[in-house]
Amino acid sequence: MSAEVLFYSMRPVMDSIEKPILAVDTQGTIRLCNTTAGKLIRLHKDDVLGLSVTSVFETFHPQTLFRGTHFDLSQEFRIYDRRYSTNWAPIRIEKELVGAFAILQETTEYDCMSSELERVKVMSRELNAIIDSSFDGIYLTDSESRTIRVNKAYERITGIKSHEVVGKTMKELIKSGFYNESATLRVLREKQPVTIVQNISKTNKTIVVTGNPIFDDKGDIFRVVNNVRDVTELNQLQKKLKKMELLQSRYETELQQIREKVDEQKKYVIKSKKMNVVYETALKLANVDSTILIQGESGVGKEVFSEIVHSHGARRKKPFIKISCAAIPENLLDSELFGYEPGSFTGANRKGRAGIFELGHGGTIFLDEIGELPIALQVKLLRVLQQKEITRIGSSKPIKVDNRIMAATNRDLEKMVSKKQFRKDLFFRLNVVPVVIPPLRERKEAISSFIYFFLEKYNRKYGFSKQIATEIIDAFVEYDWPGNVRELENMIERLVVLAQGEILSIDNLPGKLKSSTFSIASPFEGKSLKEAIGDFERKILTAAIEKYQTSRKIAAALGVNQSTIIRKASRHGISMRK
């Protein structure tokens, strides 16, 4: 039988096989190709016949298929980016080699699996190296609490060797006396991380064990990783950490206090002994939520005190609302404080309006001039203090509010209570912590600081760079300041705005302040005695004229004749009424 006849006779058999099969002659020419192989090559099987096998397949190791009477038993090919391997079987006629046939086996997936397996091996080696290099002990179990492995650090910390526990469950190890309890068993029960203190019976050591569950795709635990540390090392670290935290907390507190003092020195003037006491009181009251009644003359800084308390307290990030009970008419004050419902009265907002207690919920309400609060509203304020609730105008539904209340007054509320001008029960509710702000005349050592504080403020505001003469400071110190700090601030602003030149001198002062300079000014500085006496005399006359107006009253006040006053005024060029 010839080779041609043989190949032809093999066609029906090869077509019945589902696997891709080829047959070639000794020249490497394709003589047989079944239907499956044709589909693989993307040609009709008959079109493949007569083609060179190397023109159809890209070989990975190009080489001659046949070598004399021998051929390569296996080869690898690439077809359209897919890898195939072949194992060639010889075709002989009467021992003469006439060709070979092979079944093509795709190996792409196997190659991928091989690469993936190699990658997993590398990852496994890396993971093992990481686990063994960890300073903490690591104890790994499966979902049945069976020990899978422990690292070298665990052996060092506990004194237990790997071969003693691997393959055994935690129940078995507890029963054998290795451990008193198991974090793994608790993790498996509770399905969450667990930390315990574990006693190692064998080595008499105490360790801290934190067990962490690892879940599979179904949400079931398939591993438990236990992290182990020697409790002695942990205690030392905890002590060091606690010490550092205490130091950090102390330094942060001190730093914050320094920052706050620096900031407040820029915002407030706290230079006298009495105001230092008041300031320390404000800081103490900032730590509690008590109602405060701030008392003092007008202009002493009652509002400033309330700001300090609020800015240092727990409510500092919440609203701070200030309202003067004397500045708003009684018929409007009710709605300002407590709000109103839609259509409550003519001119009311159609949507209604929240009062300051609602707007300031969680924050601080400062009620200035509380002594001017009408009796009818005193009852409502008492309800806020007692029951922490308000009722809007036009509504019967109470609304819960949470406010810290600070009230201020320059009136004697106790006298007002005795005269039934102020409710006694409200007074006692407000007077939980009474604070008295001293008048400026009782803290004169702070006057010079106030002067420079306000001078800088108004120079900056108006774009000036004015300075102040020392005799003005002396005059301010001698003056009693019935309007307190507010009057002093207004005076500085007036001088900065109205005075000519860059230096504010004694001549810029109003008469009531000039008269206070005589006892302490130095009119003789840089002058002869005669000139100094003349200046001093002129200042006395100017101040007396400002106060008494007529020469007769001035003469009586100064204990001289009226004619003497007229003569001296004429000499100094001072005009006056007789």
Secondary structure as UniProt FT lines:
FT   HELIX           3..15
FT   STRAND          21..25
FT   TURN            26..27
FT   STRAND          29..33
FT   HELIX           35..41
FT   HELIX           45..48
FT   TURN            49..50
FT   HELIX           53..56
FT   STRAND          58..59
FT   STRAND          66..67
FT   TURN            68..69
FT   STRAND          70..71
FT   STRAND          74..79
FT   TURN            80..81
FT   STRAND          82..93
FT   TURN            94..95
FT   STRAND          96..106
FT   HELIX           108..133
FT   STRAND          137..142
FT   TURN            143..144
FT   STRAND          146..150
FT   HELIX           152..158
FT   HELIX           162..165
FT   TURN            166..167
FT   HELIX           170..175
FT   TURN            176..177
FT   HELIX           183..190
FT   STRAND          194..200
FT   TURN            201..204
FT   STRAND          205..215
FT   TURN            217..218
FT   STRAND          221..230
FT   HELIX           231..267
FT   HELIX           273..286
FT   STRAND          292..295
FT   TURN            298..299
FT   HELIX           302..312
FT   TURN            314..317
FT   STRAND          320..324
FT   TURN            325..327
FT   HELIX           330..338
FT   TURN            342..343
FT   TURN            346..347
FT   TURN            350..351
FT   HELIX           356..359
FT   TURN            360..362
FT   STRAND          364..368
FT   HELIX           370..372
FT   HELIX           375..387
FT   STRAND          389..391
FT   STRAND          398..400
FT   STRAND          404..409
FT   HELIX           413..418
FT   TURN            419..420
FT   HELIX           424..430
FT   TURN            431..432
FT   STRAND          433..436
FT   HELIX           440..442
FT   HELIX           444..446
FT   HELIX           447..462
FT   STRAND          467..468
FT   HELIX           470..478
FT   TURN            482..483
FT   HELIX           484..498
FT   STRAND          503..504
FT   HELIX           506..508
FT   HELIX           511..514
FT   HELIX           515..517
FT   TURN            518..520
FT   TURN            523..526
FT   HELIX           529..548
FT   HELIX           551..558
FT   HELIX           562..571
FT   TURN            572..573
//
